[in-house]
Amino acid sequence: MQPRRRSVQQERGGQRRHRPDYGLLVISLLLLVAGLVVVYSIGPGLAAQKHVSDNYFVGKQIIAILIGMIAFTAMAFVPHGVWQRLQRPIIGVAALATLVALVMPISPEYPAHRWIRLGGLSLQSVELIKIAILISVAAFLATQARRGQLGSDDKTIKPLLIVLAVLGFVVAILQRDLGSTAVLVAMIAAMAYVAGLPLKRVLLAGVLVVGTLALLVLPFSYRRDRVLNFLNPEENCQTSGYQACQALIAIGSGGLTGKGLGHGAQAFGYLPEAANDSIFAIMAEKFGFLGMTVVISLFVALFVRLIRILERAPDMTSRLMVTGVLAWLSTQTLINIGAMIGLLPLKGITLPFISYGGTSIIFVLAAVGLVFQVSRYTTFGVNLDAAMQEGSQREDTTDWRRNRRPHYANTRRS
């Protein structure tokens, strides 16, 4: 008689292993499909400007998605402990890629040292930085939490501030990418708060960072122009405010139901970065208010899934990594959509899953793969945070971030 297959009720190191969150995968695929459909529909318009074949852009997007699925699989099935052990090599690769990007010659079309370009291939180094920050900061904060040193100025606060200062100098000043800097800051702040760092300290650090970012606007004329165009978009529609005005025109012309996939003129040279930063406006032109309500609902459903996985994560490191991914995707989505509808200045940042661009697609799918792996495990029959903190001083035993009840997942077989 063959032994019975082990069920998901099996305990393993205070964890329960069960089916992963396939809803997360389904929502991600739906967003990818939506972006692929839009890139396909505007491909002829983009191709006419670049003098390439009509299927050039959709072909490259499909290749990026396939590579992204490989990255997703690697992150989903390789234990995250392996990635933590490899955090120093990952940081080294991110630093090397950033250095290469800084010494690479820039093009008139993209006058910033953000990309590594080799022939027809390109890599945006900040996406590697996001992955490196996600893994390394989560491991660092989890270690400090176990040691009871989260509130230590010398051992926790200062290292985090140094990391933020380095990121601000490299990404915001040298690479001139204020949008990605905001995403990185949001990731670190969210992970620090969920780890249990006192809220007052997080807010104080946030005020310092926001003030520093505001000062970074002043020396650069193009950043000042973006702020002025945000405040008065109609005054410079033919010059520096052209993209903001065209985005609003595209969104407004979509109406309730949109013009349809085969219609619309904004992608034919009117709206800059139609497939990248401005793709939300293109989608609004084609799908209208109702269509974009569906797309935004998918993003909301994705973030709700991430929150649920975060709450049920089996250990502090896993919880912090999911928190970092949630902050990454939600901040980037809010910045992109907010800029397109006139609620934020233009930041030149992609819409996750949807924008054309191989680097963004690949690393977003890698991050989702990491969350997918975490969703396979759940706290089982033990207050894991209390066990992790055993033997160390805890600043606030009533803090909800550290004391949550164990979650009992369903008992379906894996």
Contacts in CASP RR format, 6 or more apart in sequence:
PFRMAT RR
TARGET T0000
AUTHOR 0000-0000-0000
METHOD contacts of the structure
MODEL  1
MQPRRRSVQQERGGQRRHRPDYGLLVISLLLLVAGLVVVYSIGPGLAAQK
HVSDNYFVGKQIIAILIGMIAFTAMAFVPHGVWQRLQRPIIGVAALATLV
ALVMPISPEYPAHRWIRLGGLSLQSVELIKIAILISVAAFLATQARRGQL
GSDDKTIKPLLIVLAVLGFVVAILQRDLGSTAVLVAMIAAMAYVAGLPLK
RVLLAGVLVVGTLALLVLPFSYRRDRVLNFLNPEENCQTSGYQACQALIA
IGSGGLTGKGLGHGAQAFGYLPEAANDSIFAIMAEKFGFLGMTVVISLFV
ALFVRLIRILERAPDMTSRLMVTGVLAWLSTQTLINIGAMIGLLPLKGIT
LPFISYGGTSIIFVLAAVGLVFQVSRYTTFGVNLDAAMQEGSQREDTTDW
RRNRRPHYANTRRS
5 413 0 8 1.000
7 411 0 8 1.000
7 413 0 8 1.000
7 414 0 8 1.000
8 16 0 8 1.000
8 17 0 8 1.000
8 18 0 8 1.000
8 19 0 8 1.000
8 409 0 8 1.000
8 410 0 8 1.000
8 411 0 8 1.000
8 412 0 8 1.000
8 413 0 8 1.000
8 414 0 8 1.000
9 16 0 8 1.000
9 411 0 8 1.000
10 16 0 8 1.000
10 17 0 8 1.000
11 380 0 8 1.000
11 381 0 8 1.000
14 314 0 8 1.000
14 379 0 8 1.000
14 380 0 8 1.000
14 381 0 8 1.000
14 382 0 8 1.000
14 384 0 8 1.000
15 314 0 8 1.000
15 315 0 8 1.000
15 377 0 8 1.000
15 378 0 8 1.000
15 379 0 8 1.000
15 380 0 8 1.000
16 377 0 8 1.000
16 378 0 8 1.000
16 379 0 8 1.000
16 380 0 8 1.000
16 408 0 8 1.000
16 409 0 8 1.000
17 376 0 8 1.000
17 377 0 8 1.000
17 414 0 8 1.000
18 376 0 8 1.000
18 377 0 8 1.000
18 378 0 8 1.000
18 409 0 8 1.000
18 410 0 8 1.000
18 411 0 8 1.000
18 412 0 8 1.000
18 414 0 8 1.000
19 376 0 8 1.000
19 412 0 8 1.000
19 414 0 8 1.000
20 76 0 8 1.000
20 372 0 8 1.000
20 373 0 8 1.000
20 375 0 8 1.000
20 376 0 8 1.000
21 305 0 8 1.000
21 308 0 8 1.000
21 309 0 8 1.000
21 372 0 8 1.000
21 375 0 8 1.000
23 305 0 8 1.000
24 302 0 8 1.000
24 305 0 8 1.000
24 306 0 8 1.000
24 309 0 8 1.000
24 368 0 8 1.000
24 371 0 8 1.000
24 372 0 8 1.000
24 375 0 8 1.000
25 368 0 8 1.000
25 372 0 8 1.000
27 298 0 8 1.000
27 301 0 8 1.000
27 302 0 8 1.000
27 305 0 8 1.000
28 302 0 8 1.000
28 353 0 8 1.000
28 365 0 8 1.000
28 368 0 8 1.000
30 298 0 8 1.000
31 295 0 8 1.000
31 298 0 8 1.000
31 299 0 8 1.000
31 302 0 8 1.000
31 352 0 8 1.000
31 353 0 8 1.000
31 354 0 8 1.000
32 65 0 8 1.000
32 353 0 8 1.000
32 354 0 8 1.000
32 361 0 8 1.000
34 283 0 8 1.000
34 295 0 8 1.000
34 298 0 8 1.000
34 353 0 8 1.000
34 354 0 8 1.000
35 61 0 8 1.000
35 279 0 8 1.000
35 283 0 8 1.000
35 353 0 8 1.000
35 354 0 8 1.000
35 355 0 8 1.000
36 58 0 8 1.000
36 61 0 8 1.000
36 62 0 8 1.000
36 65 0 8 1.000
37 261 0 8 1.000
38 261 0 8 1.000
38 279 0 8 1.000
38 282 0 8 1.000
38 283 0 8 1.000
38 286 0 8 1.000
38 354 0 8 1.000
39 57 0 8 1.000
39 58 0 8 1.000
39 61 0 8 1.000
39 275 0 8 1.000
39 279 0 8 1.000
39 356 0 8 1.000
40 58 0 8 1.000
41 261 0 8 1.000
41 262 0 8 1.000
41 286 0 8 1.000
42 57 0 8 1.000
42 267 0 8 1.000
42 274 0 8 1.000
42 275 0 8 1.000
42 282 0 8 1.000
43 54 0 8 1.000
43 55 0 8 1.000
43 56 0 8 1.000
43 57 0 8 1.000
43 58 0 8 1.000
43 267 0 8 1.000
43 275 0 8 1.000
44 54 0 8 1.000
45 267 0 8 1.000
45 268 0 8 1.000
45 269 0 8 1.000
46 56 0 8 1.000
46 57 0 8 1.000
46 267 0 8 1.000
46 274 0 8 1.000
46 275 0 8 1.000
47 53 0 8 1.000
47 54 0 8 1.000
47 56 0 8 1.000
47 57 0 8 1.000
48 268 0 8 1.000
49 268 0 8 1.000
49 269 0 8 1.000
50 56 0 8 1.000
57 275 0 8 1.000
57 356 0 8 1.000
60 356 0 8 1.000
60 357 0 8 1.000
60 358 0 8 1.000
61 356 0 8 1.000
61 357 0 8 1.000
61 358 0 8 1.000
61 361 0 8 1.000
63 358 0 8 1.000
64 357 0 8 1.000
64 358 0 8 1.000
64 361 0 8 1.000
64 362 0 8 1.000
65 361 0 8 1.000
65 365 0 8 1.000
67 358 0 8 1.000
67 361 0 8 1.000
67 362 0 8 1.000
68 361 0 8 1.000
68 362 0 8 1.000
68 365 0 8 1.000
68 366 0 8 1.000
69 365 0 8 1.000
71 362 0 8 1.000
71 363 0 8 1.000
71 365 0 8 1.000
71 366 0 8 1.000
71 369 0 8 1.000
72 365 0 8 1.000
72 366 0 8 1.000
72 368 0 8 1.000
72 369 0 8 1.000
72 372 0 8 1.000
73 369 0 8 1.000
74 366 0 8 1.000
75 83 0 8 1.000
75 366 0 8 1.000
75 367 0 8 1.000
75 368 0 8 1.000
75 369 0 8 1.000
75 370 0 8 1.000
75 372 0 8 1.000
75 373 0 8 1.000
76 369 0 8 1.000
76 370 0 8 1.000
76 372 0 8 1.000
76 373 0 8 1.000
77 373 0 8 1.000
78 373 0 8 1.000
79 373 0 8 1.000
80 135 0 8 1.000
80 317 0 8 1.000
80 318 0 8 1.000
80 321 0 8 1.000
80 370 0 8 1.000
80 373 0 8 1.000
80 374 0 8 1.000
81 317 0 8 1.000
83 90 0 8 1.000
83 135 0 8 1.000
83 370 0 8 1.000
84 135 0 8 1.000
84 138 0 8 1.000
84 139 0 8 1.000
84 317 0 8 1.000
87 132 0 8 1.000
87 135 0 8 1.000
87 136 0 8 1.000
87 139 0 8 1.000
90 128 0 8 1.000
90 131 0 8 1.000
90 132 0 8 1.000
90 135 0 8 1.000
90 136 0 8 1.000
91 132 0 8 1.000
91 136 0 8 1.000
92 132 0 8 1.000
93 128 0 8 1.000
93 132 0 8 1.000
94 125 0 8 1.000
94 128 0 8 1.000
94 129 0 8 1.000
94 131 0 8 1.000
94 132 0 8 1.000
97 116 0 8 1.000
97 123 0 8 1.000
97 125 0 8 1.000
97 128 0 8 1.000
98 125 0 8 1.000
98 126 0 8 1.000
98 128 0 8 1.000
98 129 0 8 1.000
98 170 0 8 1.000
98 175 0 8 1.000
100 116 0 8 1.000
100 125 0 8 1.000
101 113 0 8 1.000
101 114 0 8 1.000
101 115 0 8 1.000
101 116 0 8 1.000
101 123 0 8 1.000
101 124 0 8 1.000
101 125 0 8 1.000
101 175 0 8 1.000
102 113 0 8 1.000
102 174 0 8 1.000
102 175 0 8 1.000
103 113 0 8 1.000
104 113 0 8 1.000
104 115 0 8 1.000
104 116 0 8 1.000
104 117 0 8 1.000
106 112 0 8 1.000
106 113 0 8 1.000
107 117 0 8 1.000
112 175 0 8 1.000
112 176 0 8 1.000
112 177 0 8 1.000
113 174 0 8 1.000
113 175 0 8 1.000
113 176 0 8 1.000
114 124 0 8 1.000
114 125 0 8 1.000
114 126 0 8 1.000
114 175 0 8 1.000
114 176 0 8 1.000
114 177 0 8 1.000
115 122 0 8 1.000
115 123 0 8 1.000
115 124 0 8 1.000
115 125 0 8 1.000
116 122 0 8 1.000
116 123 0 8 1.000
116 124 0 8 1.000
116 125 0 8 1.000
122 359 0 8 1.000
123 359 0 8 1.000
124 359 0 8 1.000
124 360 0 8 1.000
125 175 0 8 1.000
126 171 0 8 1.000
126 175 0 8 1.000
126 177 0 8 1.000
126 180 0 8 1.000
126 184 0 8 1.000
127 359 0 8 1.000
127 360 0 8 1.000
127 362 0 8 1.000
127 363 0 8 1.000
128 363 0 8 1.000
129 167 0 8 1.000
129 171 0 8 1.000
129 180 0 8 1.000
129 184 0 8 1.000
130 180 0 8 1.000
130 183 0 8 1.000
130 184 0 8 1.000
130 187 0 8 1.000
130 328 0 8 1.000
130 363 0 8 1.000
130 367 0 8 1.000
131 363 0 8 1.000
131 366 0 8 1.000
131 367 0 8 1.000
133 163 0 8 1.000
133 167 0 8 1.000
133 184 0 8 1.000
133 187 0 8 1.000
133 188 0 8 1.000
134 187 0 8 1.000
134 321 0 8 1.000
134 324 0 8 1.000
134 325 0 8 1.000
134 328 0 8 1.000
134 367 0 8 1.000
134 370 0 8 1.000
135 321 0 8 1.000
137 160 0 8 1.000
137 163 0 8 1.000
137 187 0 8 1.000
137 188 0 8 1.000
137 191 0 8 1.000
137 320 0 8 1.000
138 191 0 8 1.000
138 317 0 8 1.000
138 320 0 8 1.000
138 321 0 8 1.000
138 323 0 8 1.000
138 324 0 8 1.000
139 317 0 8 1.000
140 159 0 8 1.000
141 150 0 8 1.000
141 156 0 8 1.000
141 191 0 8 1.000
141 192 0 8 1.000
141 195 0 8 1.000
141 197 0 8 1.000
141 316 0 8 1.000
141 320 0 8 1.000
142 195 0 8 1.000
142 315 0 8 1.000
142 316 0 8 1.000
142 317 0 8 1.000
142 320 0 8 1.000
144 150 0 8 1.000
144 152 0 8 1.000
144 155 0 8 1.000
144 156 0 8 1.000
144 195 0 8 1.000
145 195 0 8 1.000
145 196 0 8 1.000
145 316 0 8 1.000
145 388 0 8 1.000
145 389 0 8 1.000
146 316 0 8 1.000
146 388 0 8 1.000
146 389 0 8 1.000
146 392 0 8 1.000
147 392 0 8 1.000
148 389 0 8 1.000
148 392 0 8 1.000
148 393 0 8 1.000
148 394 0 8 1.000
148 395 0 8 1.000
149 155 0 8 1.000
149 156 0 8 1.000
150 156 0 8 1.000
150 195 0 8 1.000
150 196 0 8 1.000
150 197 0 8 1.000
150 395 0 8 1.000
151 157 0 8 1.000
151 197 0 8 1.000
151 198 0 8 1.000
151 201 0 8 1.000
151 395 0 8 1.000
156 197 0 8 1.000
157 201 0 8 1.000
157 205 0 8 1.000
160 188 0 8 1.000
160 192 0 8 1.000
160 205 0 8 1.000
161 205 0 8 1.000
161 208 0 8 1.000
163 188 0 8 1.000
164 185 0 8 1.000
164 188 0 8 1.000
164 205 0 8 1.000
164 209 0 8 1.000
167 181 0 8 1.000
167 184 0 8 1.000
167 185 0 8 1.000
168 181 0 8 1.000
168 212 0 8 1.000
168 216 0 8 1.000
171 177 0 8 1.000
171 180 0 8 1.000
171 181 0 8 1.000
171 184 0 8 1.000
172 178 0 8 1.000
172 181 0 8 1.000
172 213 0 8 1.000
172 216 0 8 1.000
173 216 0 8 1.000
176 220 0 8 1.000
178 213 0 8 1.000
178 216 0 8 1.000
178 217 0 8 1.000
178 223 0 8 1.000
178 347 0 8 1.000
179 335 0 8 1.000
179 347 0 8 1.000
179 348 0 8 1.000
179 349 0 8 1.000
180 349 0 8 1.000
181 213 0 8 1.000
182 213 0 8 1.000
182 331 0 8 1.000
182 335 0 8 1.000
182 347 0 8 1.000
183 327 0 8 1.000
183 328 0 8 1.000
183 331 0 8 1.000
183 332 0 8 1.000
183 335 0 8 1.000
183 349 0 8 1.000
185 206 0 8 1.000
185 209 0 8 1.000
185 213 0 8 1.000
186 327 0 8 1.000
186 328 0 8 1.000
186 331 0 8 1.000
187 324 0 8 1.000
187 327 0 8 1.000
187 328 0 8 1.000
187 331 0 8 1.000
189 202 0 8 1.000
189 205 0 8 1.000
189 206 0 8 1.000
189 209 0 8 1.000
189 327 0 8 1.000
190 323 0 8 1.000
190 324 0 8 1.000
190 326 0 8 1.000
190 327 0 8 1.000
191 320 0 8 1.000
191 323 0 8 1.000
191 324 0 8 1.000
191 327 0 8 1.000
192 202 0 8 1.000
192 205 0 8 1.000
193 199 0 8 1.000
193 202 0 8 1.000
193 401 0 8 1.000
194 310 0 8 1.000
194 319 0 8 1.000
194 320 0 8 1.000
194 323 0 8 1.000
194 401 0 8 1.000
195 316 0 8 1.000
195 320 0 8 1.000
195 401 0 8 1.000
196 399 0 8 1.000
196 401 0 8 1.000
196 402 0 8 1.000
198 395 0 8 1.000
198 396 0 8 1.000
216 223 0 8 1.000
217 223 0 8 1.000
217 224 0 8 1.000
217 227 0 8 1.000
218 224 0 8 1.000
222 240 0 8 1.000
225 236 0 8 1.000
225 240 0 8 1.000
225 241 0 8 1.000
226 240 0 8 1.000
226 345 0 8 1.000
226 346 0 8 1.000
226 347 0 8 1.000
227 345 0 8 1.000
228 236 0 8 1.000
228 240 0 8 1.000
229 235 0 8 1.000
229 236 0 8 1.000
229 240 0 8 1.000
229 241 0 8 1.000
229 244 0 8 1.000
229 345 0 8 1.000
229 346 0 8 1.000
230 244 0 8 1.000
230 342 0 8 1.000
230 344 0 8 1.000
230 345 0 8 1.000
230 346 0 8 1.000
233 241 0 8 1.000
233 244 0 8 1.000
233 245 0 8 1.000
233 248 0 8 1.000
233 342 0 8 1.000
234 245 0 8 1.000
236 242 0 8 1.000
237 245 0 8 1.000
242 272 0 8 1.000
243 271 0 8 1.000
243 272 0 8 1.000
243 273 0 8 1.000
243 278 0 8 1.000
243 346 0 8 1.000
244 339 0 8 1.000
244 342 0 8 1.000
244 346 0 8 1.000
246 266 0 8 1.000
246 270 0 8 1.000
246 271 0 8 1.000
246 272 0 8 1.000
246 278 0 8 1.000
246 281 0 8 1.000
247 271 0 8 1.000
247 278 0 8 1.000
247 281 0 8 1.000
247 339 0 8 1.000
247 340 0 8 1.000
247 341 0 8 1.000
247 342 0 8 1.000
248 281 0 8 1.000
248 341 0 8 1.000
248 342 0 8 1.000
249 266 0 8 1.000
250 266 0 8 1.000
250 271 0 8 1.000
250 278 0 8 1.000
250 281 0 8 1.000
250 282 0 8 1.000
250 284 0 8 1.000
250 285 0 8 1.000
251 281 0 8 1.000
251 284 0 8 1.000
251 285 0 8 1.000
251 340 0 8 1.000
251 341 0 8 1.000
252 284 0 8 1.000
252 285 0 8 1.000
253 259 0 8 1.000
253 264 0 8 1.000
253 266 0 8 1.000
253 285 0 8 1.000
254 284 0 8 1.000
254 285 0 8 1.000
254 286 0 8 1.000
254 287 0 8 1.000
254 288 0 8 1.000
254 289 0 8 1.000
255 288 0 8 1.000
255 289 0 8 1.000
256 288 0 8 1.000
256 289 0 8 1.000
256 290 0 8 1.000
257 287 0 8 1.000
257 288 0 8 1.000
257 289 0 8 1.000
257 290 0 8 1.000
257 291 0 8 1.000
258 284 0 8 1.000
258 285 0 8 1.000
258 286 0 8 1.000
258 287 0 8 1.000
258 288 0 8 1.000
258 289 0 8 1.000
258 291 0 8 1.000
259 285 0 8 1.000
259 286 0 8 1.000
259 288 0 8 1.000
260 286 0 8 1.000
260 287 0 8 1.000
261 286 0 8 1.000
262 286 0 8 1.000
263 286 0 8 1.000
264 285 0 8 1.000
264 286 0 8 1.000
266 274 0 8 1.000
266 281 0 8 1.000
266 282 0 8 1.000
266 285 0 8 1.000
267 274 0 8 1.000
267 275 0 8 1.000
267 282 0 8 1.000
271 278 0 8 1.000
271 281 0 8 1.000
271 282 0 8 1.000
272 278 0 8 1.000
273 348 0 8 1.000
274 282 0 8 1.000
275 282 0 8 1.000
275 355 0 8 1.000
275 356 0 8 1.000
275 357 0 8 1.000
276 348 0 8 1.000
276 350 0 8 1.000
276 355 0 8 1.000
276 356 0 8 1.000
276 357 0 8 1.000
277 336 0 8 1.000
277 339 0 8 1.000
277 346 0 8 1.000
277 347 0 8 1.000
277 348 0 8 1.000
277 349 0 8 1.000
277 350 0 8 1.000
277 351 0 8 1.000
277 355 0 8 1.000
278 340 0 8 1.000
279 350 0 8 1.000
279 351 0 8 1.000
279 354 0 8 1.000
279 355 0 8 1.000
279 356 0 8 1.000
280 292 0 8 1.000
280 336 0 8 1.000
280 337 0 8 1.000
280 340 0 8 1.000
280 351 0 8 1.000
280 354 0 8 1.000
281 340 0 8 1.000
283 291 0 8 1.000
283 292 0 8 1.000
283 295 0 8 1.000
283 354 0 8 1.000
284 292 0 8 1.000
284 340 0 8 1.000
287 294 0 8 1.000
287 295 0 8 1.000
295 354 0 8 1.000
296 337 0 8 1.000
299 333 0 8 1.000
302 329 0 8 1.000
303 326 0 8 1.000
303 329 0 8 1.000
303 330 0 8 1.000
306 322 0 8 1.000
306 325 0 8 1.000
306 326 0 8 1.000
306 329 0 8 1.000
306 371 0 8 1.000
307 326 0 8 1.000
309 322 0 8 1.000
309 371 0 8 1.000
309 374 0 8 1.000
309 375 0 8 1.000
310 319 0 8 1.000
310 322 0 8 1.000
310 323 0 8 1.000
310 326 0 8 1.000
311 404 0 8 1.000
311 407 0 8 1.000
312 375 0 8 1.000
312 378 0 8 1.000
312 379 0 8 1.000
312 407 0 8 1.000
312 409 0 8 1.000
313 319 0 8 1.000
313 322 0 8 1.000
313 374 0 8 1.000
313 377 0 8 1.000
313 379 0 8 1.000
314 374 0 8 1.000
314 377 0 8 1.000
314 378 0 8 1.000
314 379 0 8 1.000
314 380 0 8 1.000
314 384 0 8 1.000
315 384 0 8 1.000
315 388 0 8 1.000
316 384 0 8 1.000
316 385 0 8 1.000
316 388 0 8 1.000
318 374 0 8 1.000
318 377 0 8 1.000
321 370 0 8 1.000
321 371 0 8 1.000
321 374 0 8 1.000
322 370 0 8 1.000
322 371 0 8 1.000
322 374 0 8 1.000
325 367 0 8 1.000
325 368 0 8 1.000
325 370 0 8 1.000
325 371 0 8 1.000
328 367 0 8 1.000
329 352 0 8 1.000
329 364 0 8 1.000
329 367 0 8 1.000
332 349 0 8 1.000
332 350 0 8 1.000
332 351 0 8 1.000
332 352 0 8 1.000
333 351 0 8 1.000
333 352 0 8 1.000
334 344 0 8 1.000
335 344 0 8 1.000
335 347 0 8 1.000
335 349 0 8 1.000
336 347 0 8 1.000
336 349 0 8 1.000
336 350 0 8 1.000
336 351 0 8 1.000
336 355 0 8 1.000
337 351 0 8 1.000
338 344 0 8 1.000
339 345 0 8 1.000
339 346 0 8 1.000
339 347 0 8 1.000
339 348 0 8 1.000
339 349 0 8 1.000
350 357 0 8 1.000
350 360 0 8 1.000
352 360 0 8 1.000
352 364 0 8 1.000
353 361 0 8 1.000
353 364 0 8 1.000
376 414 0 8 1.000
378 406 0 8 1.000
378 407 0 8 1.000
378 408 0 8 1.000
378 409 0 8 1.000
379 406 0 8 1.000
379 407 0 8 1.000
380 406 0 8 1.000
380 408 0 8 1.000
381 406 0 8 1.000
381 408 0 8 1.000
382 406 0 8 1.000
383 403 0 8 1.000
383 404 0 8 1.000
383 405 0 8 1.000
383 406 0 8 1.000
384 406 0 8 1.000
385 402 0 8 1.000
385 403 0 8 1.000
385 404 0 8 1.000
386 402 0 8 1.000
386 403 0 8 1.000
389 402 0 8 1.000
394 402 0 8 1.000
396 402 0 8 1.000
397 403 0 8 1.000
END
